[in-house]
Structure formats: C-alpha cells, structure tokens
Amino acid sequence: MMRRHLDIESLRALVGIVDLGGFSAAAQQLGRTQSAVSLQLKRLEETLGQTLVQRSQGRVDGVTAEGAAMLAYARQILRLNDEACAAVGRDEAIGSLRVGLPEELMESVFPAAMAAFRALYPRLRLNVLAETSAVLRQALTAGQIDLALVKSCDDGAPAEGEVLWQEPLVWMAGDAFRDSVDAAPGAALPLALFGENCAFRLAATRALAGAGLPWALQYTGSSVTGLRHAIAHGLGVTALPHSLLAPGIGKVTHFGAQRLPALPAARLIALHATPEGSVPARRFAAWIGDAMAARAGQGEALAALA
C-alpha cells in the first residue's frame, strides 16, 4: 500500500483559504504569494486525489464534503505539530499574554484552553478581559490586549481575523414557554437576551425588525447560566448558538401562528494585535476553537436527550 504524506504548509494554506475566504487573504496572512498558496492547495488535492475547495469564477465558494473533513483533520494536525515543536523545543516564553473574550465562554470553553496554556507556558502569565465584542475590539485597537475573541453574526466571509468556530444561531425556549405567554395576533414576542452590544442580541432584534414582529425584553444578563434559567422557566425566547441547547430547552420556530425569522450563523473570530500574532496567542485561539468543537458535540448529545 502506497503511503501518502501530508505537507504541513499545505494544510496551513487550506485552513487559511477557508477561514479567510480566499487565496489573496490567505497569502497575506501566511506571508506568501497568492500563486504559492494556490500551488500548495493544488499539491494537497493531488496528494489526496480529491477536490477540497469549491471555486466559482476564480473565487472560493466554500469547501466540498471531502474538504470539510480534511479541514477538521488539518486543524488538529497543525495544533499537534505546533504543540510538539514547543514541548520538545522547551518553549520558555515569559511575560504575559492579554486575552479578551466574551463572558459566556468563561463558563464553557475557557477551562480547557486555560489548562492547555498552563501546561505549555508555565512561565507566561495570562491576563483575561471578559467583555462584549464591541469593547474587546476597542481594547485591541487601544493596545490593551494582544488577542480578542469576538462574536460575529454578519453574513459572508469575515473582513478580518481567523474564524475559530461557526454554527447556526437558533431560536430556543424552555418547555414552560408555551404555557406562559400570550401568542394572540399582534402580541409582542417576549425575549431573554444578553446585553445591548451582544452580537446574538443584535442579530435577533434585526431579524425580528425585518419580519415586522414586535418584541418585548423580559430578561437581560451576561451569563449563559442566568439566561438558561430565564428561558427554562418561561421568561421568553432567546437566540443562541445551536451547541447551547440543553435538556428542557429546545428550538422554537413559531410564535403563535407567525413563523420566527431565519437567523444568521454565529461565528467566533480571533483578532490579533499584530498581523502575524504571537505564537502563544495563536495557540490559545486554537485551543478555544477546539473547546468550541467539543462543546458542540456535547450540546448535540444533550439536545438528543431533551
């Protein structure tokens, strides 16, 4: 049986092309020419005997089924490659890494990333700012943090940064919802949401405005735990990533006779203080992405039990 070997830089090219939505942006991030990045992807496709990226009139139009599978492996291989080089090379980075992230990630994905960070960088101090994405962007611009992990629900490829995770944003409510609200024609949809600058809140209210569906805010908070309690006990409907479904909380599609509007995808994007980003910052972002994937798997399992 002939053995095939995957080239690390070709895998980096694939991840960059998909995350940044094109060859030019990937080339800029990787510090290579566009033709070099294109050649790396071509060699990877030839090695695997599969088309990985869908192209339309010279532009990237998503990945094929084989490309999606390879992308997941590529992320794991690159992370393990970087961690192995750091561990064997005795990475003795000292100083501090300043990270900003949405507060709700502290309850779910941060612990796993923190454990990996401490194991690899025992002498590097981690400073964390938990805030809204708008505040985190401002802090990054002001030079107050090195890495900002921000939420985005904008359509199309992101104009900046690296997409760490993407999943559907869905309407959800607790089992008590249907027994506790007035869904008569013209009634306002009761909402339970994060604070004013939250990307999920903006996406939900924008979709409702486009559909002409009135709404009334009945709960606002900053923690996932508090929001889950609010909707579980019938305070209203919320819009959250699919992975946050839990027993007693399910997807909803209608309010009375009116169908709830479609919602965009939810993304977590890594923004760095410098174009290339430091190695510890990029590793920390990758660990957060891995933890998001693990949370999504757990969320699907819990939702199946609901």
Steps between C-alpha positions, in 0.01 A plus 500: 500500500642835396537745787402861449647780712327827577706817473459728805521822298239373255269435795563855623410625153171305503402636842593854402309487169182371666512722811581820311281426200759520224853444372609864520408544868657163588821595319519829690452326835755227422755742356503330159401589148152414378642264238702315767190447715303385196777252415505364856126432487537337158771268630287405800205419274726295274640310800149413619349455156206722600377852435491676835393856418211607281594774257267728306645741242834499677350557846468265796140386537531267800638151548398163363393218731853362479637849568291538815629168632860589411463842662414344835803270479722789385415706808586209729824419316616862506422536868685180588794599279534837671459353848759228432753754373443717805518213749814340359657837432451601866289808436604735783284799411474741790301817559126518443230433244197731513184335370150643460198273454120499544398432860286198411810312381637507855235247603557248224810506281749708700594230758634260235697774325642621832618150592680461166653848534638432848647166393687651204583845640560467874697828514261707291236692696150510349292816549133472398244767417141370476287752315272556201647468154471876444704576813756233408554653157560838661744349750693332217521826304619682812778245555351376826480133393697273266214275389128569470253215454188669367155384395363578155170429330572685175425329172780411260870446562648701787695808397765436763632241740490122516174308537544262793149358498172537313158351565130586452338762720156368597189614685455302820278499807421292805219248528305750714494758221190373320296508822605846616461742210224670304550408138188683377528692170697819556649389832865588561748213502658478849878489477780398735834626369854603584590871535451773240829457310479120472526374140233236568258763633562728202444212256174399672349848517612580145328185372180580692497856367539369145205266554286772658454296817472712819699393805540585867812440708422304817852399606849630436825370646860409425529133601385193311389341827272792584358512148431126500313529832297789362382316191463163676241658730303665223625861501530500123675395182870548434742467209816300574742268318362151442760344732341673801180295479447306821243266662179695556596756235415440138482673165186701416386600153172686561342760728132424479416478132801706389822331397812639662749647248816323393818584691858529368790277598684571823878530473786535744785698344857548624649846454867564577678820600757442225436356151691179572402464867729346761543122515340475850205713386441283194523183706258634758253589224536149355430344842183709529394377154560138604298554818214652296495188283489281811216710643306460177529122526381504860214733409378263230506211745305696763249626245432140394409421860267799533 
